[in-house]
């Protein structure tokens, strides 16, 4: 009987170990499905989900919310002339700079290619968004040094849409927050 108890105990430990492995694998799968593989930022789908939930809360808030859509000027030229490896390094550095200059309550994502989106949440005055955008333009316009032996200078273009003035959600099929101002 002692042998049977030990066998059952061993079996339970094995099951717990397998369950732990499955939970770890599930967490990795969720991360892979929600993060951009190159930059580690939210991917388009996760950004849209998070932005949708934040905008639902914004309907009850007196504070200002805005969507900033960033595109890197001349990125295609850099990517084509210096190679995708250098382009990838540039995108990673842009993501790092964006993360460093984004408030913890804001939502940041890579929408694909050289396009990034930032949902600025809960600012006191609409003019604060202009200050945030100007800081991002200045930061992203600084020279990128030592990208596989290249020093690169790019600038971003930023479109800004305010909630609810310019739209009520991020869905492209309806009134949307992606117009330029």
N, C-alpha and C positions, 0 to 999 in steps of 0.2 A: 504494500500500500504506500509506503514511503517513496518508492520509485515512481509510482503514478502521480503523486503530489509534486515531486520534483519535475516530472515531465510536463505536467500542466503549468507549473510555474515558469518553466523554460519557454513553453509555447506562448504564454501570456507576454513575456518579455519580448519575444520575437515579434508578436503582433503589435505591441506598442512601438517597437523600433520601426516596423513597416509603416504604421500609421504616421509616425513622425516624418519619415521619408516622403510619404505622399503629401503631407501638409507642406513640407518644404518645397516640393515640386510644384504644388498648386500656387504657392506664393511666388515662385520664380516665373511660372506661366502668366500669372496676373501682371507681374512687373513687365515681362516681355510684351504682353498685349497692350500695356498702357504707356510705355515709355518709348521714346525715339531711340533706336539702337545706337545712333552715332553720338548724340549729344547728352543723352540721359534725361532730357526734358520730357514733359508730357507730350505724347503724340497728338495728332489732330483729334482722334476720337476721344481720348481722355480729356483733352483741353475743352472740347465742346461739352462733355458731360459735366465737368467741374464748373464751367462758365454758366451753363444752364441752371445748375443748382444755386450758384451765387446770385444770379440775376433774379431767381425766384425770391430769394431773401431780400434783394434790393428793392423789390416792390413795396416793402414795408419800412424802408429806411429813408430818412431825410437826406442822407449823404449822397455823394456823386459817385457814379461808376462809369468807366469808359473802357472801350476796347481800342488798343493800339495794335495796328497791323504793320509789321516791319518787313521791309524787303531790302536786300543788299544791292546797291548800285554796282554795276560792272562785275557781279559775281560770275556770270557765265563766261565772260572774257578771261578772268583769272583761272577759273576751273578748266577751260578749254586750252589755254596757253601753257599753264604750269602743271596741269594734270589734276586728276581727281584726288590724289593723295593730299596735295597742298590745299585743294578746295575743302576737303574734309577737315584738315587741321584748322583752317580758317573758321569753318562752321563751329567746331568745338570751342575755339577761343571766343567767338561771338557769344555762344551759349554761356560760357563761363563769365564773361563780362555782364551779360544780361542778368544772370543769377545773382551776381555780386551787387547789382544795383536795383534789385527788385525787392519790394517789401514782403515780409513773410505772409501777409494775408492776400497778396495778389496771385494771380494764376498765370503761369508762363508756359508756353508750348512751342514746339517746332511744328509748323503746319506742313512742311515738306520743302524740298529744295533749299532755297535761301530765304524762306519765309518763316517769320516768327510772329506769335501773337501774345499780347499781354493784356489781361483783364485787370485794370486798376480798380480796386474795390474800396469803397467807403472813405473817399476823401472829403474834407470839409467844404472846399470851394472848387468850382469847376476849373478855375485858373491854376490850381495845384497840378492838374493833369498836364498843362502846358509846361510847367516847371519840370515835371518828371520826364516828359518827352524830350525837352531840351537837354537834360542831363544824359539821357540815353543816346541822343544823337552825338553829343560831345564824346561820350565814352566809346561808342562804337566807331567813331571817326579817328580815334588815336591810332597811330601806326601799330601794326601787328608785326612784332620783331621775331625773327628766327623761325619762321615756318618752313622747315626743311631747307634752310639756307636762304630764304626769301624774307624781305621786309616788305609788307604790303600795306597800302593805304586804301581803305574803302569808306564809303559813306552809306548810311541807311536812308531810305525814304520811309516816312511814317504817316499812315492814315489814322485819324482819330474819329471814333464815333461815340457819342454819349448816350447813356441809358437814362431815361426813356425817350429823350428828345429825338434821337436818330433811329430808334428801333427798340423792340422789346425782347429780342432773343438773338442767338447767333446762327439760327437756321437760315441757310441761303435761299430757301424756297419762299420765305415770308419776309415781312419787314425785318430788316437785319441790322446788326451793329457792325457794319464794315464799310461805311462810306468814308470818304476823305474830307478833312477840313483843314 
